[in-house]
Amino acid sequence: MPHFPKPAEGSWTEHYPGLGTSPVSYKDSYDPDYWQQEIDTIFKKEWLCVGRVERLGRTGSYFTKEFPWAKRSIVVVKDREGAVRAFYNVCRHRGNKLVWDDYPNEETSGVCRQFSCKYHGWRYDLDGSLAFIQQEEEFFDVDKDALGLVPVACDVWEGFIFVNLYSEPRQTLAEALSPLADGLAGYPFGEMTQTYEVRSEIDSNWKLFIDAFVEFYHAPVLHQRQAAAEEAAKLASFGFEGLHYELFSPHSMVSSWGGMSPPKDPSMVKPIENLLRSGLFGPWDKPAVVNDNRDLPPLLNPSKHRAWGIDSFLVWPNFMILFWETGWYLTYTYWPLGPSKHLFETTLNFAPPENASQRAAQEFAFSTFKEYAFQDANTLEATQTMIESEVVDTFMLNDQEILCRHHHAAVREQVKAGGRPNSYPWMPAPTSANGE
């Protein structure tokens, strides 16, 4: 298990030499040429999370994923051996999209024994091999073994399915996720199968929404109306201070307080929250799969603070997992659609409810989450229009916005290197177990 040093007292940013403290340019969030470089050096070369294994419940289960920024579509399927595979969604005959329903550009899912092309009926087995050619005798020098679906690198970590569009990925998935792969392993992801999903196109660069969710400095101001009046006033009076920030370049995390389940003072929350025993932090009553006697993975609550409420991990480059102390988790994925537009996908994951009260608590947490998330989204669209004006060309970041500074710096390093670099100049040299 790697050693995760606790940052020194004082400035979080200055603990990482070379990251800098100067104002930063946000030209990387609207320049078309730079956006294309990000696509070529990051999104076409990195491991990307496309879903969970629960979507593939039985043999032949599949779903498609569209990557318009790469002009590609893939199909992910569980084969007859139970393995998860991914293929480019292209028939080898005349190039028709193989798997689609009424509208070719929409994603779909289902169960099948074979994939059959709508155009001329060529069929492919679940392992991608070509199984049938309509009027095969009419073709010349056919080698079926050479005409299977084109595979996409695919692997699974803790039930999350990742793909890599690069023909020869430089790293295995485990190497790419290190040290998060070990530090978060063992969380009961697979037992939280009650999900609520939101997808929305946002008129902002993909990095700007990540910026919004890797700092909580904005919360007492932007979200004050969602809190009870007494709590909002208290938050506004002293602001926000995170419990822990850490870089695992190119990944990162922030840990926050928020132990309000249930709050000791009823005036801290709204009447509907008391009634449903739920709120932004999720249902107040922990499920059995996450209880006080179960050991958390070592990276969670690194400060071991009694008021710990949430840990937010940015899994490079565009995937986030948020762990809530109350016993559920949330994922965000940010898919670039253009320099000033991205697709935001989020999934809330709970243990299956055992009664109507638990279901109502989950539904209310989902409703509350949407209010907060789209307040952020609306703000980002205003940010996007103003940075594009170039009236101001550099912007101030405070110490608690270290993860914003870090993410943009990590993007610049990978673009400059033409792919993931071997090291990052702001990271301290690794230490051994004896401190050397």
Buried (B, 14 or more C-beta within 10 A) or exposed (E): EEEEEEBEEEEBBBBBEEBBBEEBBBEBBBBEEBBEBBBBBBBBBBBBBBBBBBBBEEBBBBBBBBBEBBEBBBBBBBBEEEEBBBBBBBBBBEEBBBBBEEEEEEBBBEEBEEBBBEBEEBBBBBBBBBBBBBEEEEEEEEEEEEBBBEEBBBBBBBBBBBBBBBEEBEBBBEEBBBBBBBBBBBBBBEBBBBBBEBEEEBBBBBBBBBBBBBBBBBBBEBBBEBBBEEBBEEBEEEEBEBBBBBBBBBBBBBBBBBBBBBBEEEEBBBEEBBEBBBBBBBBBBBBEBBEEEEEBBBBBBBEEBEEBBBBBBBBBBBBBBBBBBBBBBBBBBBBBBBBBBBBBBBBBBBBEBEEEBBBBBBBBBBEBBBEBBBBBBEBBBEBBEEBBEEEEEEEEBEBBBBBBBBBBBBBBBBBEEEBBBEEBEBBEEEEEEEEE
